[in-house]
């Protein structure tokens, strides 16, 4: 037996019969074969940053962190291949060694690349799809022990890019990169109503635009990132200033205010107003991955919903109104982003439509399930698709209505895993039983 496994956000835990850490595709195949002989199911896990029960198992927990590192680089094509257990931070650094960069990233870089693409992780920017859209090839070890190298127009690749760990274990990923570039960031506190009214124009005009809103306040904290040549990156904030802004204020002080809000909820509105008005406004520039991502030391639980981009302002206002009526006091900010339509993966949350995203969070020590239920009720009414790695209660029948290729994916799952070696309750809930 092994000890209890818990995810990063403390929202899912289980006690697997055993944990394995393979270091090669062949070792993954052997782990599948041994689990099958022992009558155990298998669930892969990377950095454990998914908030759902995707990785929960009482069978074999297959940790992919041993499948990390650079596997190859094609300088002429601008592509790198890394092990599926390589973190996004490591992947960005490896690409940088060759003068390359990922074209877009989310705001956390601790996930493994396989886990990030497998759950549809994305950044922001009307011209950019999710990380999975940058995948041009991958290696997949199926529950039957076959090692599949998928590339080009392979019919399995659109299923395998965003696959929830339901088709096998992704042991290597080839990413189409771009020449390394910088980002010039502008961070401001602005009136919320004006930001929402002009949201679609701001999204269209900027390379990368997003905003945060502390519930109960009338201010939006906007972040506009402009792509610039790497050699045009000017002097950025000093290390001391970056440390104060990103670690002391965004993490240390924020942790303290979350704890205060948990113990004295009546203070949350005042704390949120203070946070929104005292956030540091700044202009700075750095290599792209340093601007896209930020340290996240304060643990939280999260739900995120993808709606048609043109409905994003209306959906946000509906959620804002519903939250006001609920009288819940939430200390964590709401995050609003956008992404391009993505046809690279059948289960991409932006499949077939330009997409707006609204992410709602709770402090991990003070998770309000009613808050997430409010978000789900509101955004489901706007053709919402839940992020595959974040909290929701949607089942297979509801999700089938949102994804035109849902049944095609289910058919591939049944073909590659006919015995249900990768099953768990959560997968059967969101994809249907085998």
N, C-alpha and C positions, 0 to 999 in steps of 0.2 A: 504494500500500500504506500501511497505518497500522501503528503499533507494536503490541506485544503488549498485549492487554487482560487485566487480572487483577481478580478480585472482591475485596471488602473482606477476607474471611477467608483469602485466599491459597489457596483450595481449588480454584479453577477458572481457567483461562486459555486464551486463543486469540488468533490473529492474523487479525482480520477483513480482508477485501479493502478495505473502506472503512468509515468511521464518518460517520454523518449526525446532525445535531441539529435536527430540524424544530421550528418554533415555532407551527405551526397544524395543524389537522386536514387541511387541503388540502395542506400540505407533506408530511404523513405519506402521504397518498394518492399524491402524486407520487413519493415515495421507493419505495413498493411498485411502482409502474408502471415506474420506472427499473430496479429490481432484477430484475423479471420480464424486461425486455428484455435485460438483461445475463446472464441465466441464473444469478442469485445468490439464495440464500435470505436471509431477514431475521430477526433476533432483537432484540426490544426489551430495553432495560436502563435501570433508574433509578439508584438509589444503589449498586447492586451488592452488596446485603446478603444475597442468597441464597447459600447455601453449595453448592448443587448446580450442575450444568452447564446450568441453564435458559437462560442467556444466551449460552452458548458458540456461536461461529459463525466460519466461514471466509468467510462472505458479507458481508452488510451488518449492522453493529451500529448499531441505531437508538437513540440516547440520548434519553430523554424529558425531560431536565432543562430543555429549552427550553419545555416545555409547562406552565409553572408560573404560579401567581398566582391571584388571586381573579377568578372569572368572574361571580358574582352572589350575591345574598343575598335570601332571602324572610323578613323579620323575623316576619311573622304566623305562618308555618308553622314557623319555627325551623330553616331550612335554609340551607346555604351550598353554592355550587358553586365548585370549584377545578379548575385544570388538573391532568391526571394526573401531571405531573412535580413537583407541589408536595410538599415533604416533610411528614411528619407534624408536625414541629415548626412549620413555617410554617403548616400548616392549623390547628393549635391556636391560634396567635397571631392568625390572621385571624378565627377564630370568636370569640375573646375580645373583639375590637374591637366586636362586636355583642352582647355579653353572653351569648354562647353557648359551649358546650363539647361535645366528643365525649363520649359517655356512658361509653366505656371505651377504654383504650389499652394497648398492650404496654409493655415496659420500655425500648425503644429508639425514638427518634423521628427517626432520620436516613433512614429509608426513604422513597421516594416513596409517595404515597397509592395510586397505581395498582399499584405493586409489592407494597405491603402487602396490599391486598385481593386481588390476583391470586394470592397464595400462601397465603391463609387466615390471615394474622397475627392474633393474638389477645392479650388481656390475661388477667386473672384475675377471678373473681367468679361465683358460682353463678347470679346473675340476669342475666348479661350474655353476649351472644354475641360473635363475632369482629368486627373492624372492618368486614368486608364486610356484616354484618347491619345496619349503619347506612346503607348505600347505598340510596337510593331512586331514583336515576337515574344513568345514565352515557352517555357518548358513545364509540362504538367505531368505529374505522376498520378495515374488513375488508381482507384481502389483495387483494380485487378493486377496492379503492378506494372502496367505498361508505362513507358516513358515516351511521351508525345512531345515533339518539337513543332509548335504551331507558329506559322508565319504567313505573311502575304495574304492571299485570298483563301486560306484554309477555312472551310466552313465552320470549324469549331472555335475559331479565334473570337468571334463576336460573343459567343457564350462564355468563353473562358476569361475574358478580360474582367468582367464584374460577375463573379460566380459564387460569392459567399462561402467559399470553401466547400461547396456542394458537389464539385466535379472531381476533385483531387487536390493535391498539394502543388502549388506553384513553386518550383525550385530555382527558376531563373527567369529574368525579365530583360528584354531588350527595349531600350527607350530611344525614341527619336528626340534628339536634343537640338538646341539652337546655339549659335555662338554666344559665349558668355556676355552678359549685359548687366547694367546697373539699373537701379530704381531710385528715382527722386521722390521722396515721400513728403506729403503735406498732411499734417494732422491738426484738426481744428474742432472746436466746440461751436455748433451752429444751432439756430432755432429748429426744433424738430419738424414743425409744420411746414416750413419752407423746404427742408430737405426732402420730406415725403412728397410734397407737391411737385418738386422738380426732379424726383428720383430717376425716372426713365431717361431724362435728358442727361443727368449726371453720369449714369451708367454708360450711355452711348458715347459721351464725349471723352471719357477717361479710358486709359488703358486698363486700369484696375481701380474700382471704386467700391467702398463698403462703408457701413456706419454701424455704430453701437448705440443702444438706447438703454439707459437705466430706468426701469419701470417707475412710473410716478413722477418723472421729471419732464420738462418741456425742451430738453436739449438733446441733440444728436452729436456724437463724437465721430466725425468723418475722417476717413483715410483715403487719400487719392495718391495712387502710385503711377508715376510716368516712367516708361522705359527709356533709358538713355544709354549711349555707348559706355562700355566699362571704363574707358580712359577719360570719360567726362565726369566720373564720380568725383565730386569735390570733397573737401574735408568734412567728415561727418562729426556728429557730436562726440565729445571726448568720451573715453572709456568710463570716466567717473560719471558723466551725465547719463550715459546709456545705462550704467549700473543703477543709478538712482531712479531713472524712469522705469526700466524694465524689471528690475529686481526689487528695489525698495518699495516703490509706489505700486507697480502693477502686481506684485506678488506679496511682498512682506506686509505692507500696510493693508492691502486688499484682504489678505487672510485674516488680519486682525478685525477689520470691519465686518467681515462675514461672521466671525465668531460672536462679535457684539450683537449683530442682527439676529443671530440664532437665539441668543439668550434674552434679548429685549426686542422683539419684533416691532414694537411701537416706534423704535428709533430708525427703522429701515428707510422710510421716506426721506427723513432728514439726512441720513448718511448718503443716500443716492443723490440727493440734490447737491450735497457738498462735493461728492466725487465728480459729478458731471461738470460742476463749475470750476473745480480746481485742477482738472486734468491738464497735464503739460501740453501746450500747443507747441509744435516744433516742425521745422523743415530740416530734412536730413537725407543723405544718400549713402548707398553702400551697394556691394554686389547683390544681385537679385535675391538669392536665398536668405541673406541676412535681413532683408526688408520684408519678404513674404512671411517669414515665420517669426514667432515670438516665444520666449520661455513661458511655460504654463506650470507653475509650481503649486497653485491652489487647485486641489482636486474638486471635480464637479461631476454632475450627471447632466446629460444633454439629450434633447430631442430636436430634430431638424426636419423641415418640410420644404419640398420643392414644388413651386407653383408656376404656371405660365408667367413669363416675365411681364407681360402686359397687365396682368392682374395683381402684381406684387404690391403696388401702393394701396389698392383697395383691401387686399388680404391683410396687410400690416395694420391698417386702420381698424379693421374688424377685430383683429386680435387685441389691439390696444383698448378698444371699447369693452371687449369681453373681460379683459383683465381688470379694467377699472371697476366694472360691475361686481367682480368676484371679491374685491377688497383684500386679495392676497398681497402680502408684502414680500417682494422678491429682491434679494440683494445683488443678484448677478445680472449683468447686462444682456440684452437681446442683440444678436448679430444679424445683419442683413447684407446679403451678397447677391451676385448674379453670375451667370455663365452662359456660354454659347450652347446651341443645340448640339447634341452628340449622337452620331449614328455608328460609333465604333463598337458599342456594347449593347446587347439586347436589354439588359437590366440597369443601364445607366439612368440615374434619376433625371438627367436632362435629355433622354432619348427622344428625338423627334421634335423638340421644342426649345426655344430660348427660355431660360429658366431663372426665376428669382428664388432665393433661399432665405428662410427665416429660421434661425437657431435659437432655442431657448434653453437656459441653463439654470441649475440649482447647485448651491454649495453642497458638497458631498456629505457633509454632516447634518444637512437640513433639507433633504429631498422632499419636495412637495408634489406628490403624484397628481393632485388636483390641477396643478399648474400645467403639467404635461397633458392632462385630459382636455383642458381648455384649448391648448394649442392644437391638439389632434382634431377636436370637433370643428374648430374654425377652419383650419387649413385643408382638412378633408373636403370641406364645402367649396374649396377653390381648386378642385382637381388635384389636390395635393398628393405627392408621393413622399413617403418617409425615407430618410436616409437609412440605408441598410444596416449601418453600424450604430444607430442611435435609437433611443427609446421610443416605442410606439406599440400599438396593439393590433394593427391591421393584419388580417389573415389572407390566405391565398385567394379566396374568392373576391375580396375587395381589391387586392393588388392586381389580379388578372385584368380588371377593368382599366387599370392605369398603364399597362405595358402591352403594346400590340404583339410583341414577340414572347410573351410570358409562356405560352404553351409550347413554343419551340424550345425554350430553355428547359422546361420540365421534361420534355422528351429526351433531350441530351442527358439530363440528370439520370433518367431511368436507364438509358443505354450504358452510361459509364459506371453507374453504381447500382446495378440491378439488385444486389443483395443488401443494400442499405448500410454499408459499412461506415459511411460518413453521416448517418442520420443522428439527429437529436430532436428534442421536442420543439425547439425554436424553428429549426429548418422545416420540420413537418408543418408547423403552423403557418409560416410565410410562403412556403412553396407547395404545400399539400403533401400528404403521405405518398410514399412510393407504392 
